[in-house]
Amino acid sequence: MSVPINTGIKHLNNQKHIILKQLIIYRLNNFSVSVVMPQPIPPNYMAYDRTIVVFSPDGRLLQVEYARQMVKNGSTSAGIRLKDAVVLAGLKISAPLAVKESFKKIYEIDDHVAAAFSGSVSDARDLVEMARIKAQINRITYGEPISVSTVTQYISDRKHLVTQYAGVRPYGVGMLIGGFDANGPRLYETDPSGTMIEWLAQVIGRGAEKSKKMLTSGYKENMDIAGGIKLLTNVLKAGEKTVSPESIEVVIIKKDGITKLSGAEIKKYTAQ
């Protein structure tokens, strides 16, 4: 049984492309349904975000910008460099009935280096595993711990590498890498483009915009560790809607190693 079909097509001509809009009317037993075909995105918009290796006319790598947005969507992480230590803090997001200990916001890279992240958990885990191997190779080769700047540069180089080849995507994760080496305490940030910046204090993630003013005004050059922890917990509370002591993860990196605070210890700072 054949169904009569009337098709109307309107052509819009441009020098570079033709957008077709098809209106198809199905009539069957005095009942009609109108179906409008979706308009394709103009090529001057869609061509530059299909691959990582092409710059847009205004000099942007759109895939990298999308990856930066993923970092902004991630839960907040913060770090501060003190006179004799680095403190990293982050807000863990867990699900009901999940084992809370399986959610990590801060990873140890070596005995003297750790990283807090915002963005893709799987991307962070992959980069941390590569950084751990790099740190162990450095110990075996040179007989000394890897410097914080070297391990940060290694992670940044890996991030930058995937922005130069088609068929891959940028890492959707930002990281705050803190540690203690021969040069003392150091704190770095690396973003999806592979940019590497050293900071006295920094916050990343979805709460960064709200809490950065508090971090800037609250930072003091000669702060002690307790003051640094207190400031970071306040920064997390300022940037996030719901924060509990159980959802905060804090590590202290000093010359003698890395210490992770317990829930009871964190509760003392959040209660103040």
N, C-alpha and C positions, 0 to 999 in steps of 0.2 A: 504494500500500500504506500503510495507516494504522498509526501507532505509538501504543499506549496510553500516556497521560501522566497521572500523578497529581501534582497540585500542591497543596502545603500552604503556607499563608501565615499568618504570625503577626503580628498588629497590636499595636503598642505605642503607646498614645495618650498624648499630652502636650498641654498647653495650647497650645503654640506649633508643634509639628511632629509628624509621624507617621513613624516609621522602619519601613520594610517589609523583612522578611527572607523571601525566597522560596526554598523548597526544591523543586526540580524533579527528579523521578525519571524517567529514561528507561529503559524496559524493552524490550529487543529480543532475542528468541531466548534467553530466560532469563539475559540479561546486563544489569546495571543500572549506571548511572553517576549519582552524586549531584553536582549543581551548586549551590553556594551563592552567591546573588547578593550582591555587596558592599554593605555598609551605607553609606548616605550620611553625610557628615560633618555633625554637628549644625549648624544654621544659626548658632547663637551663636558658633561658632568660625570658620566659613568666610566669613561675610558681611563681616568687617572687613579681610580681606587681599585681596579681589578688586579693590579700587580704592584708589588712593593718597590720595583726598581724605576718607576716612572714619576718624575716630578710633574706637578700640576703647573699651569702657566704662571701662577702666582708664587711658585717656589716652595710648594708644600708636598710632603710625603703623606698622603691621606691615610694609608694603612698604619703608619706610625702614630698619627693623631688618634685613630680609632683605638690603638693599643694604650695610648695615654689615658683615654677615657675609661678603659677597663681598670686602670690603676685608680682613677678617681672614684670608681664605683666600689672599690674594695674597702674593707674595714680599716680603720685608722691605725697607723703605726707612727711611733715617734722615737727620737733618739737625742741624747745630749752628751757632749764631751765635757768632762770635769777635769779638775787638776790632776787627779791620779786614777781616773776610771772613766769608762763609757757606760752609760745606762741606755738600754733599749727597752721599749714597751710597746705592746700591741693589744688590740681587742680581738679575742677569738670568737668566731661565730660557730656555734654548735647546733645540732638538731635534736629534737626530742628522742629519747631512747638511745641516742648515740653515746658511745664511751667518750667522755670529755677529754681524756688523756690522749686520744687519737687525733685531736685537732691541735695543730701547732701553728703558732704565729711567728716564732723565733727559732731559727735553726743554728746549731753550732757547726762551724766550718772546720775549725781546729781548736786546740786548747786555749787559744788566745783571740779568736775571731768568731763573731756571730753575725747573723743577718736577720733583720725583721723585714717583712714584705707587705705589700698591698697589691691586690690584683689576683691573677690566676695562681691557685695553689699548686697545680701540676707544673706550671712553668717555673715557679719558685723552687720546687723540689728538684727539678731537672738541673737547674743552674747550680743549686747547692751541691748536688752530687758531683758535678764536674769540678766545682771549686774545691771540694774535699780531696779529690784525686790530685788536682794541681798542688794542693798544700802538702800532700804526702810525698809527691815526686820531688818537691823542693827540699823537704827534710832529707830524703835519701841522697839527692844529688849534692846539696850544699852543706848538709849537716847542721842546719839551723832552721828555725821556724820561718815561714813565709811572711813578708811584711804585709800590713793591711792594704797599703796602696797597690802592691803587686797583685793580690788576690782580687781586689776591686777592679783593677784594670783588666784582668783576665775575664771577669764576668762581663764587663763593659764591652770588651772586644768581641765576645761571643754574641752579645745582643746586636752590636753593630754589623757583624758578619751577615746575619740573616736579613738585613735590610738591603743587601747588595746583590741578591740572587733571586731570580724568579722561581716560583714554585714553592716558596716557603713563606711563613708569616712571621712578623715580629713577636717577641716575647711580650705578653700582656701583663707584665709585672714590674713594679718599682721596688727597689730594695734600699734599706738603710744598713750599711755594713760598718760595724764598729769593732774595734780591737785595740790591743795594747802590744806595741812592738818596741824596737830599739829607739824609736823616735817618740815614745810615750803614747798616750791615748789618741786615737784617731777615729773620725766619723766621716763616712762618705755616703753619697747617694748616687745610684745609677738608675736611669729611666729607660723606657723601651727603645729609644734611639741609640743607646750606648753612651750617652753623655755621662761623665763622671765629675762630681763636684764634692769638695770637702766642706764640711759644715761644723760650726760650734754646736748648733742645735737645729733640728729639722723635723717636720711632720709631713706625712704623705697619706693618701687615701681620701675617702669621702668626707672626713671631718677636717681636712687640712685647711680649707678656706676659713672655716669658723674659728678654728683654734690657733691659727698661726700668730694672730695678734697677741694672744695670751702668752704664747711661747716666747715671742720677741720681747714683750714687756717684762716677763717673769725671769728671763735668763740673767744670771749674774756671773761674772767671770770667776769669782772665787767660791762658788757654791760647793757645799759638801755633798756627799752621796745621798744622804737623807733628803736634802733640799731638792736635788735633781729628781729623785723618785717621786717626791710630792708634786713637783711641777709637771712631770709627764703624766701622772695619773689625773691631774686636773685638766690637762690638755685633752686627754682622751674623753673625759666626761663633758668637756665643752664641745667637742666635735661630734659626739654620738648621742643619740636619743636615749638609749638604755645602756647603762654600764653597771655591772656588778663586780665585786672583787673576784668572783669565780671566773669571770670572762676576761680578766686582764692577765697578761703574761709579762713578766719583768725579768730581765737578766742584767747582772752587773759584771762587767769585764774589767779586771784589774791585772796588775803585773803577775800575780800568782795564779791567775786562772779565771774561769767563768763560774758565777754563782747564780742559780735560778731561785727566785723568791717563791716561798710557799703561799698558798691562799691566805693563811692566817697572817703572814707578814704583810701581804699586800693590803689586807683589810685594815691594818693599822694606819696605813697612809691614806686610804680612801675615806676613813672615818674622821680624819682631822679637818 
